[in-house]
Amino acid sequence: LVQLSESGGGSVEVGGSLRLSCLVSGDAYEGNCVAWFRQIPEKEREGVAAIYTGDRSGDDRTQYGDSVNGRFTISGDDALKTVFLTMNGLKPEDAAMYYCATMPPFPAATTMRRCRNWLAYSYWGQGTQVTVSS
């Protein structure tokens, strides 16, 4: 059973920082894709960042949405089976419900190419709210 548990949301002022955490259980962490999405009411869910937790020898293991590139960083702690989203320089438009997501684990066929497909994520956490005040 794949389960995702997010934490770390909260309220921050413009320009501030937050770090979100996503604990991935059910053997879905290793050699898989884990991503963060966000959604505000009446808008489609947006892919924010994704990470491939498999082969660590290459540099191409992450991708970012255009609106957060350069401000957000996605990383993983293999021992904790946790993926983090570090958000710096937060803007009012970053306020949203943030969701952690992953795919059915299939390490033999998973590469960063699979992780880049925002539509392929099918397991979701409950979400954590981020509020940015000016």
N, C-alpha and C positions, 0 to 999 in steps of 0.2 A: 504494500500500500504506500503510494507516494503522498507525502504530506509536506507542505511548505508553511513555515511559521515566520511571519514578519514582525519586526519590532524596530523602534527607534524614531518613529514619527513624532511630530510635535509642532510647536509654534516657534518661529524664529523671525527676526527682523530682516529686512532687505539687506543683502550683502553678507548675511550670516551663513553658518554651515550646519549640516546635520549628517549623521551617518546612519543609514538604514541597514538592518541585518536580516538575512533570510536563512533559516535553518532548514536544510533539505534532508528529509528522512526517507526510508524505504529503499535504500540502495540506488537512489536516483542522482546522487551527486557525482560520483566518479565517472569520468569519460562521457560527460553529458553536457548539455547546454542549459544554462540558467540565465534568466533575464529579469530585468525590471521594466515594468510598464507603468503608465500613469493615466488617470482618467478624471475628468471633471464632468459634472452633470451635463447631459445633453450633447456631449461630444464623444467621438470614438476614442477607444483606448489607444494610447501612443506608446510605441516602443522607445525606451529610454536608453538602455544599455544591455549588452549581452556578453557572456563569457563562456568560453569552452574550457571545461575542467579536465580535459584529457592531456594529450601530448604537451609537455611543458617546455620542450626544446625550442619551439618556434616563437616568434614575436607576434604572430597574427593570432591572438586568442581573445580579442575583445572587439566590440563595435559599439558605436554610440549614435544616438539620434542627433540630427543636425542642431537642434535647439539647445543641447546640453554639452556638445563636444567642446572640450577644453575646460569645462567647469566641474563636471562629474567624473568620478573614477569608479569603475567596478573592479572588484578583486575577490579572491576566494581564499579561504583557509581550509586546506585539505583535512587537517586533523579535526577541525570542528565541523566539517561539512557545512560550512556557512559561507554565503556570498554577501559581500558588503557593497553598498552604494554610498560613496562619500560625495556629498554635495556641497560645493563651495560657491560663493558669489550668488546666493539664491536671489531670485527675482520674484515679483508678485505672480508672474505667469507660471512659475514652477509649483504654485500651490495646487494640490490635487490629492487624490487617493492613489497611493503607490502600491502596486501589486508585484509580488515575486511570481515567476512562472518557470516551468521546466517542461521537458518532453518525456515520453516513454523512454526509459534507459535502453540504449542499444549501442554500447561502446564500440563494438566491432565495426560499425558503419557510421559512426558519428565523427564529423570533423567541423571545423569552424564554418565551413560552407553551410552546413545544416543549421548552425546557430544563427546565421544571418537572416533566416526566414522567419520574420515576425509572426507569420500566420501558423507556424508549425508548433507553437507552444500550446499545450493542452491541459496542463495541470496548473492550478492557480491557488495562491494563498488568499487569506481573507482581506488583506490590505491593511495599510497603515496610513493615517492622514498626515499630510504635511501642509502647514499653514504658514504663509509668508506675509508679514505685516510691514507697512511702510510708516 
